[in-house]
Amino acid sequence: MKRVLILGSTGSIGQNTLKVIEAFPERFKVVGLVAGTRKEELLAQAEKFKPEAVALYGGELPDNLPFKTYSGLSGIRKLIEKVDFDICVAAISGSAGILPTYWAAKKGGRLALANKEALVCAGKFVKEVAREIIPVDSEHSAIFQCLKGEELKDVKEIILTASGGPFREREELDSVKPEEALKHPNWEMGKKVTVDSATLMNKGLEVIEAYWLFGLPLERIKVVIHPQSIVHSMVKFRDGSVISQMGAPDMKIPIAYALSHPERLPLLDSFPSCEIDFFGLELTFYEPDTQRFPCLKLAYESLKRGYPYPIVLNAADEVAVELFLEGKIKFTQIPLLIEEVLNSSDFPPPGSVEEVVEIDRRARELARKVAQRWL
Ligand SMILES: NC(=O)c1ccc[n+]([C@@H]2O[C@H](COP(=O)([O-])OP(=O)(O)OC[C@H]3O[C@@H](n4cnc5c(N)ncnc54)[C@H](OP(=O)(O)O)[C@@H]3O)[C@@H](O)[C@H]2O)c1
């Protein structure tokens, strides 16, 4: 029986993780749940899964409950320190997940990693302390599976697939409304990652995540647009062979794999929607258009410039997406704001994960200042 801690249990990845665990009660036990602000949802999950401890970042929990309760960031840290777990599913959204993910990695269990920001911003520090990282992001899970039994010297390129988002074929992007950007054609995800998929920033962040996970130089990490989201990513080898991993666009598949690796769970028995129907399936691939979707290019450039630029990129993107969702800036101003913040920032490279968090804070301040003139 594997003991599982879920950081971000009330989110899209968190809820899917609980569905997988519920289907395999003889394999997994939830020992800890951590959420941001959705107190009622968190308490309902706790009542159902009976963990040993629960933490809420933004708010207090009653202390007369049949499990330990914690609150605030320091409470999350205490929970991670006190609860023994074999696997931590790190699924807090955004840079808020950096410290909790780092603390969980340091504790020594398996890190089932969804919070890409922890690697984008603090890859060096998380890798230094983590015993084992199994990716949850479907693209990285795919690459992880394609590389099984292979040697890195034989790999020519890693090829991440991207759906291209809802605006792949839309000419005019100036008038995109938040509700349109929140409608992803294939995946159901949290708001931030859905908007990032529409701007292609999500793919940019995934390129940086892949850089840390797989140890390949940036110029050998490529992106292709694949609107059907059936091929989750590919590895091209030096003999010309390409190995891909395919599957239905359902996050329960990579989540289950991160929980059960190296075994595979009989997921299809419980979730028939995880099956792909080959007949009528059409798979197409295109080159990404970085003129119309400059965020992808900005992500590559930030990593080429070196640290701390990826931290600045991520912080500026989080501020830009927030402002866009509040209706304060246009969809097309998201990359403009990020580019300007990258060009006007001058932070030193971080020497610790705490310094990463400080650069993230200062870069957000800078982004809000730069955005002032559009508000
Ligand atoms: N969804 C996907 O299909 C998908 C796929 C690949 C990778 N990812 C990555 O997985 C991560 C989570 O994505 P998501 O779509 O699940 O996001 P989401 O639905 O927005 O959920 C985010 C979770 O993080 C919690 N949270 C936010 N701020 C917090 C804080 N300061 N302290 C503690 N918890 C906090 C939220 O709690 P409350 O809701 O209670 O506030 C919620 O449980 C992201 O990094 C994303 O890029 C997601």
The ligand as a Gaussian input file, in Angstrom:
#p B3LYP/6-31G(d) Opt

LIG

0 1
 N       -4.742000      20.254000     -15.388000
 C       -3.980000      19.604000     -16.224000
 O       -4.456000      18.826000     -17.055000
 C       -2.473000      19.757000     -16.157000
 C       -1.696000      19.044000     -17.069000
 C       -0.332000      19.119000     -16.959000
 C        0.261000      19.897000     -15.980000
 N       -0.517000      20.608000     -15.133000
 C        0.143000      21.418000     -14.113000
 O       -0.316000      21.000000     -12.838000
 C       -0.411000      22.112000     -11.950000
 C       -1.840000      22.190000     -11.438000
 O       -2.705000      22.420000     -12.532000
 P       -4.291000      22.342000     -12.387000
 O       -4.825000      22.434000     -13.765000
 O       -4.653000      21.169000     -11.542000
 O       -4.590000      23.696000     -11.607000
 P       -5.907000      24.120000     -10.823000
 O       -7.074000      23.326000     -11.267000
 O       -5.980000      25.598000     -10.899000
 O       -5.580000      23.677000      -9.313000
 C       -4.563000      24.273000      -8.568000
 C       -4.473000      23.660000      -7.197000
 O       -3.451000      24.340000      -6.468000
 C       -4.013000      24.824000      -5.239000
 N       -3.311000      26.044000      -4.855000
 C       -3.225000      27.215000      -5.518000
 N       -2.461000      28.086000      -4.834000
 C       -2.065000      27.447000      -3.698000
 C       -1.251000      27.810000      -2.596000
 N       -0.702000      29.027000      -2.490000
 N       -1.026000      26.877000      -1.632000
 C       -1.588000      25.659000      -1.698000
 N       -2.360000      25.250000      -2.736000
 C       -2.595000      26.146000      -3.712000
 C       -5.471000      25.064000      -5.561000
 O       -6.235000      25.156000      -4.378000
 P       -7.693000      25.893000      -4.332000
 O       -8.396000      25.543000      -5.579000
 O       -8.304000      25.301000      -3.097000
 O       -7.448000      27.352000      -4.196000
 C       -5.765000      23.805000      -6.387000
 O       -5.903000      22.702000      -5.538000
 C        0.022000      23.338000     -12.774000
 O        1.377000      23.587000     -12.532000
 C       -0.189000      22.911000     -14.213000
 O        0.671000      23.564000     -15.115000
 C       -1.861000      20.548000     -15.191000

